[in-house]
Amino acid sequence: MASLFKKKTVDDIIKEQSKELRGTQRQITRDRAALEKQEKQMEAEIKKMAKSGNREACKILAKQLVQLRKQKNRTYAVSSKVTSMTTQTKVMNSQMKMAGAMSSTAKTMQAVNKKMDPQKTLKTMQDFQKENMKMGMTEEMINDTLDEIFDESGDEEESQDIVNQVLDEIGIEISGKMVRAPAAGKSVPGAAASSKQATISDDEIERQLRALGVD
């Protein structure tokens, strides 16, 4: 019962109009088909009167045929007008939906802009860059320390022996052709000293950020 008093939306009105226009188009098509059938019958009647020599009847029927053909041509004009109205209705509906979508998008953008704080966002990005650099430097120190430990334990020599054994098994001769690379960390001066530093001060991080052009 409540649906009877429900206010029609624009979509409801456009759907009703489109339905009426389609019904009108179908009726015009049926009327044209009837006129074409009547036209053929009248042409046959004119030929019959002409064969019988009835000139007056031929003239009357010919005038009626002219009027009938004019009426048939009018159906094409009306059909074209109905098609144009249907197209315009669809275009207007599409434009209204686009306007509604743009309105919703504008409201969303306004809400996002109110929530966003450019200064806070910039500070967050700078803090992230700072901590990311600090983490990278810490990781580098840990890796240097681990490399030094593994070098001292002789793992590199053991790994090289395993590689040589595998190459010998698959028939690759490397004797005299490859020179064992120097142990990592031993040729780098100051590696042991850097491993003793457990943390990186904030002053050092800020100094390096300023050097990179980050305030």
C-alpha positions as semicolon CSV with decimal commas, in nm:
position;residue;x (nm);y (nm);z (nm)
1;M;0,000;0,000;0,000
2;A;0,286;0,234;0,082
3;S;0,428;0,184;-0,269
4;L;0,121;0,359;-0,416
5;F;0,217;0,684;-0,242
6;K;0,588;0,649;-0,302
7;K;0,736;0,947;-0,484
8;K;0,861;0,858;-0,830
9;T;1,227;0,904;-0,897
10;V;1,377;1,038;-1,219
11;D;1,469;0,683;-1,322
12;D;1,107;0,571;-1,272
13;I;0,974;0,854;-1,487
14;I;1,227;0,788;-1,764
15;K;1,144;0,416;-1,763
16;E;0,773;0,492;-1,800
17;Q;0,836;0,735;-2,084
18;S;1,064;0,489;-2,262
19;K;0,798;0,220;-2,229
20;E;0,534;0,450;-2,379
21;L;0,763;0,549;-2,666
22;R;0,836;0,183;-2,746
23;G;0,462;0,112;-2,751
24;T;0,405;0,407;-2,984
25;Q;0,681;0,285;-3,214
26;R;0,527;-0,062;-3,236
27;Q;0,184;0,088;-3,317
28;I;0,333;0,302;-3,595
29;T;0,500;-0,006;-3,743
30;R;0,167;-0,194;-3,742
31;D;-0,013;0,100;-3,904
32;R;0,250;0,123;-4,177
33;A;0,222;-0,249;-4,250
34;A;-0,157;-0,211;-4,285
35;L;-0,113;0,086;-4,521
36;E;0,134;-0,109;-4,735
37;K;-0,111;-0,397;-4,760
38;Q;-0,390;-0,159;-4,857
39;E;-0,158;0,005;-5,111
40;K;-0,095;-0,325;-5,289
41;Q;-0,466;-0,402;-5,297
42;M;-0,542;-0,060;-5,444
43;E;-0,272;-0,098;-5,709
44;A;-0,424;-0,431;-5,811
45;E;-0,772;-0,272;-5,827
46;I;-0,644;0,011;-6,048
47;K;-0,489;-0,240;-6,288
48;K;-0,819;-0,430;-6,298
49;M;-1,019;-0,114;-6,377
50;A;-0,765;-0,018;-6,643
51;K;-0,802;-0,354;-6,818
52;S;-1,179;-0,320;-6,816
53;G;-1,156;0,031;-6,964
54;N;-1,314;0,209;-6,667
55;R;-1,122;0,538;-6,678
56;E;-1,328;0,719;-6,412
57;A;-1,275;0,445;-6,157
58;C;-0,900;0,447;-6,232
59;K;-0,882;0,823;-6,164
60;I;-1,066;0,795;-5,832
61;L;-0,854;0,501;-5,717
62;A;-0,533;0,677;-5,828
63;K;-0,618;0,982;-5,612
64;Q;-0,686;0,754;-5,317
65;L;-0,355;0,577;-5,379
66;V;-0,169;0,910;-5,370
67;Q;-0,329;0,999;-5,036
68;L;-0,252;0,655;-4,897
69;R;0,113;0,682;-4,994
70;K;0,137;1,026;-4,830
71;Q;-0,007;0,877;-4,514
72;K;0,250;0,596;-4,526
73;N;0,533;0,848;-4,564
74;R;0,402;1,035;-4,260
75;T;0,446;0,719;-4,053
76;Y;0,818;0,723;-4,137
77;A;0,847;1,085;-4,019
78;V;0,658;1,012;-3,696
79;S;0,868;0,700;-3,636
80;S;1,187;0,904;-3,681
81;K;1,061;1,162;-3,432
82;V;0,979;0,895;-3,174
83;T;1,325;0,743;-3,217
84;S;1,483;1,087;-3,165
85;M;1,280;1,140;-2,846
86;T;1,389;0,799;-2,715
87;T;1,754;0,882;-2,782
88;Q;1,725;1,224;-2,617
89;T;1,565;1,067;-2,311
90;K;1,850;0,818;-2,277
91;V;2,111;1,093;-2,320
92;M;1,947;1,310;-2,054
93;N;1,932;1,015;-1,815
94;S;2,300;0,940;-1,876
95;Q;2,397;1,304;-1,819
96;M;2,203;1,317;-1,493
97;K;2,378;1,002;-1,369
98;M;2,716;1,148;-1,463
99;A;2,632;1,468;-1,274
100;G;2,531;1,262;-0,969
101;A;2,855;1,064;-0,984
102;M;3,062;1,383;-1,009
103;S;2,875;1,530;-0,712
104;S;2,947;1,222;-0,500
105;T;3,313;1,225;-0,603
106;A;3,346;1,594;-0,516
107;K;3,201;1,533;-0,170
108;T;3,441;1,244;-0,115
109;M;3,739;1,456;-0,220
110;Q;3,630;1,735;0,013
111;A;3,605;1,493;0,306
112;V;3,951;1,348;0,230
113;N;4,109;1,693;0,200
114;K;3,965;1,792;0,538
115;K;4,113;1,482;0,702
116;M;4,456;1,509;0,542
117;D;4,726;1,717;0,714
118;P;5,007;1,797;0,467
119;Q;5,256;1,889;0,741
120;K;5,185;1,574;0,937
121;T;5,212;1,359;0,625
122;L;5,546;1,519;0,533
123;K;5,682;1,461;0,884
124;T;5,572;1,098;0,872
125;M;5,755;1,046;0,543
126;Q;6,071;1,212;0,679
127;D;6,059;0,996;0,993
128;F;6,019;0,688;0,779
129;Q;6,319;0,782;0,565
130;K;6,525;0,849;0,874
131;E;6,440;0,519;1,041
132;N;6,485;0,331;0,713
133;M;6,837;0,468;0,676
134;K;6,912;0,384;1,037
135;M;6,792;0,028;0,983
136;G;7,004;-0,006;0,670
137;M;7,317;0,109;0,848
138;T;7,248;-0,124;1,140
139;E;7,199;-0,415;0,903
140;E;7,526;-0,334;0,728
141;M;7,711;-0,336;1,061
142;I;7,560;-0,670;1,158
143;N;7,651;-0,821;0,820
144;D;8,011;-0,698;0,855
145;T;8,032;-0,853;1,201
146;L;7,890;-1,185;1,081
147;D;8,127;-1,190;0,784
148;E;8,422;-1,136;1,016
149;I;8,309;-1,416;1,248
150;F;8,261;-1,660;0,963
151;D;8,596;-1,565;0,810
152;E;8,775;-1,635;1,138
153;S;8,606;-1,972;1,178
154;G;8,743;-2,096;0,848
155;D;8,400;-2,154;0,690
156;E;8,504;-1,983;0,370
157;E;8,792;-2,227;0,314
158;E;8,558;-2,518;0,382
159;S;8,301;-2,381;0,138
160;Q;8,569;-2,339;-0,129
161;D;8,677;-2,703;-0,080
162;I;8,316;-2,815;-0,131
163;V;8,287;-2,609;-0,449
164;N;8,612;-2,757;-0,583
165;Q;8,488;-3,110;-0,506
166;V;8,160;-3,050;-0,692
167;L;8,341;-2,907;-0,992
168;D;8,576;-3,205;-0,999
169;E;8,279;-3,445;-0,994
170;I;8,122;-3,284;-1,302
171;G;8,452;-3,279;-1,488
172;I;8,540;-2,910;-1,476
173;E;8,910;-2,839;-1,440
174;I;8,980;-2,515;-1,255
175;S;9,332;-2,584;-1,130
176;G;9,561;-2,299;-1,229
177;K;9,273;-2,105;-1,388
178;M;9,102;-1,957;-1,084
179;V;9,256;-1,765;-0,802
180;R;9,088;-1,790;-0,467
181;A;8,930;-1,459;-0,379
182;P;9,058;-1,291;-0,062
183;A;8,851;-1,348;0,247
184;A;8,572;-1,096;0,285
185;G;8,628;-0,845;0,560
186;K;9,005;-0,907;0,595
187;S;9,100;-0,659;0,323
188;V;8,860;-0,393;0,450
189;P;9,034;-0,166;0,699
190;G;8,840;-0,072;1,005
191;A;8,590;-0,361;0,979
192;A;8,668;-0,481;1,330
193;A;8,632;-0,132;1,466
194;S;8,291;-0,084;1,298
195;S;8,167;-0,413;1,445
196;K;8,226;-0,285;1,794
197;Q;7,973;-0,003;1,749
198;A;7,640;-0,139;1,875
199;T;7,411;0,152;1,792
200;I;7,398;0,461;1,571
201;S;7,333;0,796;1,732
202;D;7,043;1,014;1,612
203;D;7,287;1,300;1,555
204;E;7,475;1,088;1,301
205;I;7,149;0,998;1,121
206;E;7,038;1,360;1,106
207;R;7,382;1,465;0,979
208;Q;7,360;1,212;0,692
209;L;7,002;1,316;0,612
210;R;7,111;1,680;0,586
211;A;7,389;1,570;0,356
212;L;7,125;1,404;0,136
213;G;6,916;1,723;0,133
214;V;6,644;1,600;0,371
215;D;6,556;1,850;0,645
